[in-house]
Amino acid sequence: MQRVTPMKQYLIISFFVGCLAAAASPMNTQTPIAPKERALADSDNKLVAPTLPFVFGSQYLRYPTPTSESWPHDLARMKQLGMNTVKIWVSWNQIEPNEGNFDFSMSDAIMDAIDHAGLKAVVNLIYTPPRWVKGTEQNFDNPQYFDSVSRFVRRMVERYAIHPAMLVWDCWNEPAISFPSGPSTLAQYRKWLTTRYDSPKAAGIVWGRPFAWGRSVITDWSEVEAPPLGFLAESLDWYRFHREHLPEQFSRLGAIIRKADPHHPVMVHDVFTGVTAVHTPYNDEMNMLPLDLHGVSLHVPAAQYEHADFVTENCRYTFAITMKTGVCRKLKKAFWVSESFGGALTFSLPSPPTPGPETLRKNMWQAVALGVQGFLFWQYRPERYPMPGTEDGGWGLTDLAGDDTERSKAVAEFAREVAPLVPLIPLVPARARSAIVVNDLTAFALDTRKRPEQLSAGMSQYTTFERQALEAPYVSAVLGAYRAFTTCNIPVDILSVQDSLDNYELIYLPLPMQMDTVVAERIRAFVERGGTAVLECGAGFYGEHGWVSEVVPGNGLANLFGVKEGEYRYHGVHRTLMDGGLSVSVAYRTGDLHVGTARVTGRFPDGSPARTEQVFGKGKAIYLASSPSIAVFSEPANTGEALIRSLNIKPEIVGEGIEIRRAHRGDSEFIFIFNHSSKAQTVRVSESSSHLFTPIRGRINYDGQALRCSIPARDLAIALSKR
């Protein structure tokens, strides 16, 4: 076993440290990861877009707090902690309190203060309407309303386009599909329907009119109204329209900003990700296409910050980053964590748990390992202004007076450690041979439309995982499948049903109950080429237009898998016995599964088929008469190991809170080893390489066959190898 000496460590990493200054101490006034400006100008002498470094910082100002007296101290301290970026809210109702009269005094002062501190600004445009805005249809489909919003946006962008602190325009804060249904939106929807159907009568036939209870025959497009979400056939079109319409709004805002400032990037940041969004599902790729970069807010439910089942909440966090970074790499766009909690959610009695510095450290390094290009907290100093909802005195890295906490010190430590790696960011996660395929239409069909009362308030904070599995089964199934792979430390990608399957050996579709014909055809082609497709129960139960399929699996998949589901009833949590003696916990077993040409490879305790396999072309089709993924999600003790082994995949390390992430950039390879547990652990990671591994963080030994490291509780180790 070989111990890496400090001299060898220096020789290995010197190739990229060379021209970098030594990592700054927390009190150093020169941030080690300062943004870089390209010293170029166009014919109008406006600054060109800044090159995007590893953006690291925090949300700071949401008027009226922090007050201006605190700005010099706070901004200077943010710089000392190693931050380079400040995100600020600039709200329409504050900038234009009276129609046509603009007051930039506050925004001028904060932008100048940010520049004076040597920081850069992400300006988040907020569209809270001023009191002078009248009318009930206050959304962007209303031409008069949008004209007023556009004037505010133009004036803001024109004023700060050449400000030295300007870095990025964030054009919309946490948008969601909220299903506005005013006259202007309905006019857009009716126009959209004409591109999908030849006539109102054709649409009515697809929607089941007049057969659907309480729904009348349509004779003219003007008769179309917003459908009740319970009518799935009609609601799927309503959802598809809004799913396409939301990025069109981003594009309109982006065009206004780019015309006034062609040199600074425009972004939007949303909440979680498509199928696990807080309000309603949406399509991540559609949302990312119109703008330059993308961000996400990742606030783990406060009641579960230090929950005993850290694995599930950890998976919720890394799932969103995994899916988002995957889409951004495909589209060649940068991705940030735009908001990550800096402290406890809010003041309340009893007080909620506060995330410790180890939680923040873990989240920052996980984001780097997964390929982000920026990381911002919400927020630096807790807000003192009491607000409706859950944010009184919450979220801060510092205390209410702006003084350091153990959390802010952890931020400074991270900034020092990540500084030498910045030239290699963003990292590229290790190639995955397996993928979880998700469908926002299924999320809408199973979860959203059955709880319309929550659309305005967002997803309820479920008191138990079991309750969430009942109320949001698709989100639970997706997260459970992801948890099974990640807990067993198997690299896995998250794909949309529209994505290419060409680079994968195995795809897993959790609870795929809504399925369009084209998706079923692509699964068939994937198997025929040599892939393994694993589908949980109810596959294609709802067809493209929301009608229940005559045969399940639907859309011709019954022939591919060689099975047919019997009476449709899903209930309970069961155990199944697979070939090889594996016992797998499952949820929502179907009724009788009629096996045709497939081979039974697992049974329920009563002897009925639970799992089948069929060779098709060069590949294999596996059908599960239940949802093992929901069982993994809803049972904290269930690691998912049995499910993974049943797929003929050998886990690397299972349980004990150990998470392994591999990533690379150029000829540099990284291994991140996280210990999420409450006890120190010695970990052995198999790694056969002719190259020397150098410790970046933690004590690591490499003997040519494996890495061995001792990791304190809730800490991590990082090793680097140069190919």
N, C-alpha and C positions, 0 to 999 in steps of 0.2 A: 504494500500500500504506500502510495507516494503522497507526501504532504507538500503542498505548493508553498514555496517560500515567497516572501515579499518581493525579492528581486525578480523572480520568474513572473510574478503577477504584474510587476511594472513593465517588463518586457512585452508581455502579451497585450496589455491594453494601451501601450504607448502609441500604437499606430493611429488611434483616433483621439487620444487625449492631447497629443502634441501641442497644438496652438491654443488649447483652452487654458484659462487660468485655473489654478487650484480651486476646488469647490469652496464657495464663500461660507463663512460662519454666519449664524443667524443675524449678527449685528452688522455684517458687512453691508455697506450701502450700494454695492454693485451686485445686482442680481446675476447669478450664474447662467440664467437662461433668458436673457433679454431678447426681445424681438429684434429682428434685423430689417432695416429699411434699404431697399435698393436705391442707389443714388442716381435715379433717372427722372426725367420730367418730360411731359409732352409739350406740344406747341403752346398750350395755355399755361405752362408752368405749374400745372397741378401735379402733386405727387402721384406716382404710379402705385399700384397695389403693393402693400407690404408683403414680403415673403412671410409665409406662416411658419413660425417656429413651433416648438412645443408650447402651446398656449397654456399658461398655468396661473390661476388666480381665483377670483371670487366675485360673485354678485356683491355690490356694495350699497348702492343708493336706490331706495324705493321711497319716494317722497311721502311723508316729511322727515323720515329718519334714515340715517344719522343726520343730525343738524350740521350746518356748515362749520361750526366751531370745532367739530371733531375731525373734519376732513384732513387737515395737514398732518396731525398725529397718526391717524389711521392709515392714510396712504403711504406715509413714510415707513410705517411699520410693515405694511404689506410688502413693500420693496425689500425691507430687511429680511423678511421671512423667506424670500426667494421667489415671490410672485412677480409676474410681468404684465398681468392683464387685469383690468377691472371691468365688470359688467354693470351698466347702470340702466335703470328704467327712465324713459322719457315719455310722459303721458300727454296725449292730445288735450285733455281737459285742463291741464296745467299750462301748456304752451299757448293755447288759443282760448283763453277764458271767455272772450267776447269775439263774435264772428269777425274775422278779418284783422283782429288786433292780436299780435303775437308778443309774448313775453319770454325772452330767452335768457333772462338774468340768471336763473338757477342753472340751466344747462351750460351757459357760458362759464359760470364759476366752477362747476364740477369738472368740466373738460379741461380748463386751465389748470386746476389743482392736480388732475391726473397727469397732465404733461409735466408740471413742475416736479412731481414726484418721480419722473422717469418711467412712467407706466403707460400702457396703451389701453384704449377703451373699446369695448363692445357695446354699441348703443342699441338697446332693445326698445323698439317702437311699440308703444302701448296705445290701444285705440279706445280708451274709455271716453265716451262722448261728453263734450261740455254740455252745460245746462241749456245753451241756446239751440242745441240740436233737437228738433221736434219730430214727431211721428213715431209710429210704433214699429215700423220695419227698419230697424237699425242694423242692417247687415250689408255686406258688400254687393249684393245683387241689386239693391236699390240704387239707381244711377245718381240720384241727388245726394244720397248719403255717401256713396263712394267718391263723388266729386269733392265733397268736403274733406273726407279722409285724405284724398290725394293731395289736396292743397297743403295740409299739415305735413305730410310726408315730404313733399317737394321742398317746403321751406326749411324743414329740419336738415335734409340732406344737402341742400345748397349752402347752408350756413356752416356745416362742419366737414364738408367734403375735403377741404385742404387743411383742416386742423391737424397739428402735429401729433395729437394723441389718438387720432382716428385709426381704428384697425379693421373692424367688421361691423356691418349693419345686420342686426337680427330683426327681421321684418315682422315676426309674429311670435308671440309668447304662447307656447303650449296650445296650438290649435287642435281642435277635435271636431269630428263630424257631429254637429249638434242638431241636424235635421231642421233648419229653418224652413218655414212653410208659408211665408208671406207671398203677396201677389207677384213680386219680382222673381222670387225663387221658383214659384210654380210656373211662371212663364218660361224660365230657363229649362225646367224639368220637362214641360210639354214639348219644347223644341228638341230636347235630347231624345224623347220617345219617338219622334218622327224619323230619327236616324236608325232606330232599332226595329220599328214595326212599319208595315206598309199602310196600316189604317188603324183607327181607334178600335174597330171590330176585331182586328187581329190581336191587338194588345189585350182586349177583353177576354178573348178565348184563352190566351196563355194565363191570364189572371184568374180564370174560373168564373168570370161573370156571365150570366147572373146567378150562377149556381152557388157561389160563396154567400154565406149567410149575411143578409143586410147589404149586399153590394148589387148595384143596379147595372143594367146594360149601358155601355158607352157608345154614343153615336157621334160625338165630336170631341176633339182634344180639349176644348175649353171646359169640358165636364170633369176632367181628371183633377183630383185633389190629392193631398198627402194621405197615404193609406195608413190605417191602423197597423202598427208593427206586427200584430198577431197574425195578419194574413200574409204568409210567407211568400207566396208566388208574386204578389204585388209589391211586397216590401223589399224583396231582393232587387227589383229594378230601382226602387227609391234609394236603396243603399248604394247600388252601383253608380247611380247618377251622382250622389254626394261624394262618393269615393273618387270619382274623376273630377268633380267640380272643385274640391278643396285645393288640389295643386294648381288648378287654373287661377285661383285667387292668389296663390303664391307668385305665379308668373306675372300677374297684373301688377302686384306690388313691386316685384323685382324689376320690371320694366321701368317703372317710375323712378326707382332708386338709381338704376344704372344710367338712365338718361341724365340725371343730375350729377351723378358721381360714377363715371365708368371705371374707376381705378380701385375701389375698395370692394372686397367680396360681400355678397349678400347671402345670408343664411336664414334658416328657420329651425327652431328646436321644439320637439313635441314631447310627449310623456310616454315612457316605457317604449313599446313597439307595437306595430300593427295588431297582431292577434291578442296581445296582452295589454292593450291600451286601457287607461283608466276609465275613459268615458265610453267610447265605442271603438271597434276595430277599424283599421284603415290599411292601405297598401303602402308599405315603406318605400318601395321603388318609385311609385307614382309621385310620392311627396318629395323625393329627393331630386327628381329630374330637373325641375325648373330653375334651381338656385345653385350657388357655387359650393356650399358646404352645408353640413347638417349637424344638428345636436340633439341631445335628449336629456330630459329631466329624469333622474333615477332616485326617487325618494322612497326608501323601503318603509312600509307601514310602521309607525312609531312603536306600536305595542310589541313589535317583533324585532326591534333593534338587537337586543341581547337574548332573543328567544332561544330556548334550549335546542330547538331544531334549526340551528344556524344554516344547515345544508340547504333547506328549501329556500330561505331568503337569499342566501348566497347565489343560488341558481337563478332566482328571479332577476337578480342584478346582472350576472354575467350572461344570461340568456339574451337580454336586451342588447348588450354591447356586442355579443357574438353576431346576432342577426344584423344589427345596424352596420357594423364594420364590414361584414361580408357584402352587403349591398353597396356600400360606399366604395369598396375596392373594385367591384364590378363596374361601377359608374365612374371610377377614377376621381372621386371627390373626397375631401377631408371630412373627418368625423370627430366631434368632441363629445365628452360628457359636459353638458352645459350647466347642469345643476346637480350637485350631489350634497346630501345633507352635511352641514358642518357641526350640528349639535342637536339637542333634543328638539322635538317637534314644537312644543309650546309650553307655556305655563298652564298648569291645571292642578287640581286636587283630586286624587293623588297625583304626584308628579310622574310623568312618563320616564322610562329609562333614557339615559343619555348615552349615545355611542361613545365608546372609549377611543383613545388615540390609536389603539391597535386596529379598530374597525376602519378608521379613516386610512391608516397606512395600507391595510389590505386592499381597500377599494381603489386607491391610487395606483398601486402596483399591478393589480388585476387589469385595470384599464390600459396600462402601458403594455402588458403582456398580450392583450387582445387586439392591439393595433390602433388605439386612439391617437389623435394628434393634438388633443387639448383636454384640459380638465379644469373645471370651474366649480367652486363651492356655492351653495346657497346656505348661509351667506357669511360675510366676514364678521360683522357685529350684529348681535340680536336686535330685532326691531322693538322699539319702545312704544310705538303707537298701537293701541289696542284695536284689533280689526275683527270683523265678523269671521267666524270660522275657527281655524286652529293654529294661528301663527303668532299669537301674542307672546312677545319675549322669546321667540324660538329660533332655532336653526343656527345660531351663531358659532363661529370658531372661537371667538373671544368671549369674555363675560360682558355684561351689560355696560360696563364702564370702558370697554375696549381694551382691557388688559389681557395678557396672555393666559391661555389655559394649556393643559397637557395636549389638547387637540391641536392648537396652533403651533406648539413646539414640534409635534409630529409632522406638521406640514413643512416646517423649516428643515427638519431632518430629511424628509423626502426630497426637497429641492436640492439639497447638497448631494445626495446620492444619485439622483437622476441626471445631474448636470453633465457628467462625462458621456452619457448615453444619448444626449439630445441629437447629435449628428446622425444617429441611426434611427430615430423616430420618424415615421411610424414603423413599428415592427410588423412583421407578417406572421401570423400564427401558423403552426405546423399544419401541413396538408392533412385533411381529414378524408378517410375513405368511406365514412358513413355520413348520412345526412338525415335530419328530421325535416319532413316536408309539411308545411303548415298552410292553412287556407283561411284568409280573413272572412270569406263568405260563410264558412262553417262557424267561425266565432260569432258572426252576426246571427246566423240561424239558430244556434243552440243557446247562446248566452244573452246577447243584447236584446233581441226582440221579446224575450220572455220577462224582461225587467225594465220596461220603459220608464217606470217611475224613478229609476236611478240615473237616467241619461243626463239630467241637469246637475245632479249632485256627484256624479262619478260612482265608481264601484264602491260598494259598502266595505267597511273594514270588517272582514269576516272574523268572528270570534274563534272559530276553529277551522283547521284545514278541511275537516270532514264537511263542514257547512259550505265552504267554498266549492268543494267537489260537487255538491248538490246544486248550488245556485249558478256556478260558472263551470260546467263540466269540461268544455273545450279548453279553456285557459288552463284548467287543472291538469288535463291530459297532456297538453303540450309541455308544461313545466315539469310534469312527472317524467315524461320521456327524456327530456333534457337532463333532469337530475340523475336518472339511471346511468346515462352515458358519462356525465362529468364526475359523479361519485366514484365510478370505476376508472376514472382518468383515461377515458377513450376519447380522442379528438372527434368532434362532431360539428358539422356545419348546420345552419338553419336556413332552409330554402323555402321560398314561396312556390306555390304550385305552378307558377309561370316560369320558374328558373330551369336551366338546363340540368339534366341528370347525368351528363356524359362522363364526368370525372369521378363518379362514385361507384363503389362496389355494392353497397347496401343502402336502401332508403327505408325509413320507418315513418308511417303515417298514423299518428295518434287520433283515434276517434274521428275518422274522415267522413262524416255523415253527409256533407254536401259536396257534390262532385260534378263538375261539368264534363261533357263527353270528351272534349279535347284532353283533359287531364287524365281520364281513364285510358285514352289511347296512348298517351305518353308513358304511362306506367307499363302498359302492355309491351311497348317497344323497348323500354328499359330492360325488362325481364328477358325478352326475346334475344337481346344483344348479349346477355350473360350476367345481368345484375340480379340481386336478391331484393325483392319487395316484400315488406312486412306491413300488413294492414290490420288494424284493430277492428272490432265489431262495428256493424252498421255502415260499412263502406258504401257510399253512394246512396244512402237511404233517401236523401233529397236530391233530385236531379237538378239540371241547369236552371230550370224555372221554378224550383221549389216544390214541385209535385213529388209525392212519395213514389218511389220506384216499385214496379210490380215484382221485381226480383231483387233481392239483396244478397250479395254485392251487386250494385247497379251498374248501368252503362256498359254491359258486356263483361264486367269483371268476374261474374259467376263462372264463366267458361275459363278465364285465365287461372282462377284459383281452384276450380273444380269443386266448389261448394255452393250451397244455397241456404240462407238463414230461414228458419221456420218462423213460428209465431214470434212477433217482435215484442219481447219483454225483457227489459234490463233491470237487474235488481241485485242488491247485496254485494258483499265482499266474499270471495271464495278463494280456494286454493286449487291449483291444477298440478297434475303430475306429468312432467314432460319425459321424453325419451332420455335415458341416462340417469333417471332418478331425481331430476331437479324438481323442486317444489316451488311454484311461482304464485305469489299472491296477486289476485286480479279483482277488478270491480266490474259491475254491470255486465254480468254474463248474459248472453242472449238465450233465447229459447232453443229448441232443437236445431242443431246444425246438420243439415242433410249433406252427407259427403258423397260426391259423385266419383270423379276420377282422381281426386287427391288422396294422399296417404295420411292417416291419423297419426300424429306424433305427440299428442298430449291429451289427457282426459281430465274431466272434472271428477270429484270423488264419487259421483253417482254413475260413472262410466261413460257419460256422454262426451262427444268430441269437444275438445277445448282448443286444439291447435292442429292445423293441417299443413302439409307441404305438397307442392306439385311442381315437377320439372316442366318448364315451358321454354321451347327453343334452347338457348344455351344457359338460361338462368333458372331461378327458383322463385316460386310464389308461395309465401307463408301467410296463412290466415289465422287470426286469433278471434275466438268466439267470446271475447271479453275485452276489458281495457286494463291491462297490467299497469299502464302509465298512471291512471288515476289512483290505483292502489299505492304506487310509489309516492305520489304526491301527498295523499291523505294519511299515510302511515309514517310518522317521523322515523320509526326504527327500520323502515324498509329502505335498504340502500339501493335496490334495483339490481344487485349483483346476479340474482337468479335469472332475472329477465335477460340481462346481457349475456350470461353464459348460455341461455337457451337459444341465442342467436349465433352461437358458435364463435363468439368473440371472447378472448381471454383478457380479463381486467388486468391493469398494470398494478395498481395498489387500490385496495378497497377499504372504505370506512376510516375510522380514527381521525376524521377531519383533515386528511391529507389531500391537497389538490396540486396537481402537476400541470404546468403550462409550458409548452415549447414554442419558441418563435425564432425568427431569423430576419436578417437584413443584410443583403450582400453576402459577404463571406463570414459573417458573424452569426453564431448560433447561441441562443439563450435557453436556459432551463430555469423556470421559476417554481419553487417548491413552497407552498403555503401550508402552515400548520394552523388550522382553524380551531383546534381543540383547546381545552383549558389546562393542558399539561404539556410539558416539554417532551419531544419525541426525537428519536434517532431514526432517520429515514434512509433507506437504500433504494436508489433509482438505477435500474439497469441502463447502461449506456456504453456501447462498444464503439470506440472511436480511436483513431490514431492521433488525434489532436488533444492537446492539454486543455483541461477545463480550469479556468481561473475564477476564484471567488470574487463576486462583485458585492455581495452582501452575505454575511454569515460565515461560519466555518465549514468548509467543504474539502473533502479529500477525494481523490480520483485514482483508482488503481488500474485503469485501462479497461475494466469491465463494468464498473458501477460507480456512481457518486454516492458518497456517504456523508451525511450531515446531521448535526444535532441542532434542532430548531426549538427555541423557547416557545412557550404557549402563546398562541395568537400572534405569531411572527412569521417570517419568511426568510428563505435563502435564495440567492441568485447566482448562477454560474454562467460564465461566458467561454465559448470556444471559437477560435478562428480557424476556418477551414483552409 
